Amino acid sequence: MMLKARDIMTAEVVTIKGSATVAEAFEQMSTLCLRALIVERRYPQDAYGIVTETDIVYKVTAYGKDPKKIRVYEIMTKPCISVNPDLGVEYVARLFAQTKIRRAPVIQDQLLGIISVTDILTKGDFVENPKSILLEERIQESIDEARAICAKKGATSKECAAAWDIVEELEAEAAHQKAERLEKSAFDLYCEENPDAAEARFYDT
């Protein structure tokens, strides 16, 4: 079972108004030992923002600006990248890797929590259950299933083609996780034994 963002997020989220000063934000972060605050929406359809310790250092401290005179909305990121609570943890990790962020609010209509790199490392199950191993097992099961369906229904049947679609999706996912290209898919190998099967893949959807 894949862990989801909601399973490892921190539900107690500390928010701040965009109109607050950076000094107030810093004080809140220091008192509560936080590295980021979520910036409240001004109205229901508005986007959430985020202000982090690096925003303060890079945009205020680095320029010798007075944090009591700078407002949060001047240095925050808005709209910030947010995470759906049902997103699998490795997809959250991939999102963080691609966008170079370390934390994001978990939002579904409303703010539910915050998830960080630390949550993924400390609460994730990637040590006990690395997903690539689980994927390899699922791929092998789906290949066996596809071969069984094709043996029963015929290499050119719709059912056979659909079964290989599932295999290819899983293989593509595994390749994407490892960031490598597949030389030959399981279906290519099957087609070498059953040349008719390839024709059957081009069915009308």
Salt bridges, closest charged atoms under 4 A:
GLU40 OE1 - LYS17 NZ 3.50
ASP46 OD2 - ARG42 NE 3.05
ASP46 OD2 - LYS78 NZ 2.78
GLU53 OE2 - ARG35 NE 3.60
ASP55 OD1 - LYS59 NZ 3.19
ASP66 OD1 - LYS68 NZ 3.88
ASP66 OD2 - LYS69 NZ 3.91
ASP86 OD1 - ARG6 NH2 3.17
ASP119 OD1 - LYS123 NZ 3.00
ASP125 OD1 - LYS131 NZ 3.10
GLU136 OE2 - LYS178 NZ 2.84
ASP165 OD1 - ARG201 NH2 2.37
GLU168 OE1 - ARG201 NH2 3.22
GLU173 OE2 - ARG94 NH2 3.31
GLU192 OE2 - LYS184 NZ 2.61
GLU193 OE1 - ARG147 NH1 3.16
